[in-house]
Amino acid sequence: MQMIDLFSGIGGFSLAGHALGWRTIQFCEINPFSQNVLKRNFPNIPIHDDIKTLDYDKITKSPRWNPSDTTIVVGGFP
């Protein structure tokens, strides 16, 4: 299962998802501090910085995207 993590913060949803065997294919987080934490803890996972410009094309062009996998979308509250 693959996961798109929106309003990611420092990656709590992805940390839980990875424990279940899910893989994160995309983060969306605007805060620079949180982006640095995500880069350190989840290397090689793309981080998009603006939810208003993240679209289907950007997600599906990611090298981590697998169209045959089930995809879930999670999001934290700002």
C-alpha positions in Angstrom: 0.0 0.0 0.0 1.3 3.5 -0.8 0.5 6.7 1.1 0.4 10.4 0.3 0.9 12.4 3.4 -0.5 15.9 3.4 0.1 18.6 6.0 2.8 16.2 7.1 4.3 18.0 10.0 7.2 15.8 11.1 5.8 12.7 9.6 3.8 11.0 12.4 1.3 9.4 10.0 4.1 8.1 7.8 6.0 6.7 10.8 2.8 4.8 11.8 2.2 3.7 8.2 5.7 2.4 7.8 5.3 0.3 10.9 2.3 -1.3 9.0 4.4 -1.9 5.9 3.0 1.0 3.9 5.3 3.2 1.9 5.0 7.0 1.6 5.3 8.3 -1.9 4.8 12.0 -1.4 4.8 14.5 1.5 3.2 18.0 1.3 4.4 20.3 4.1 4.9 24.1 4.0 6.9 24.5 7.2 10.7 24.6 6.6 11.6 23.1 10.0 9.2 20.2 9.4 10.6 19.7 5.9 14.1 19.4 7.3 12.9 16.8 9.8 11.1 14.9 7.0 14.3 15.0 4.8 16.3 13.6 7.6 13.9 10.9 8.7 12.5 9.9 5.3 15.2 10.4 2.7 14.4 10.2 -1.0 10.7 10.9 -0.5 9.6 14.0 -2.4 8.3 16.9 -0.4 6.0 19.3 -2.0 5.6 22.7 -0.3 2.2 23.9 -1.4 -1.1 22.0 -1.2 -2.6 24.4 -3.7 -0.2 23.3 -6.4 0.1 19.6 -5.7 -1.9 17.8 -8.3 -2.4 14.3 -9.8 0.3 14.8 -12.4 3.0 15.7 -9.9 2.1 12.7 -7.8 2.0 10.2 -10.6 5.3 11.5 -12.0 7.0 10.6 -8.8 9.5 7.7 -9.2 7.9 6.1 -6.1 4.4 6.0 -7.6 3.0 2.6 -8.5 -0.3 2.8 -10.3 -1.2 -0.8 -9.4 -0.8 -0.2 -5.7 -3.7 0.9 -3.4 -3.2 4.5 -2.5 -4.4 6.2 0.7 -4.3 9.9 1.5 -3.7 11.0 5.1 -3.6 14.6 6.4 -2.7 16.3 9.6 -4.6 19.2 11.0 -2.8 22.6 10.9 
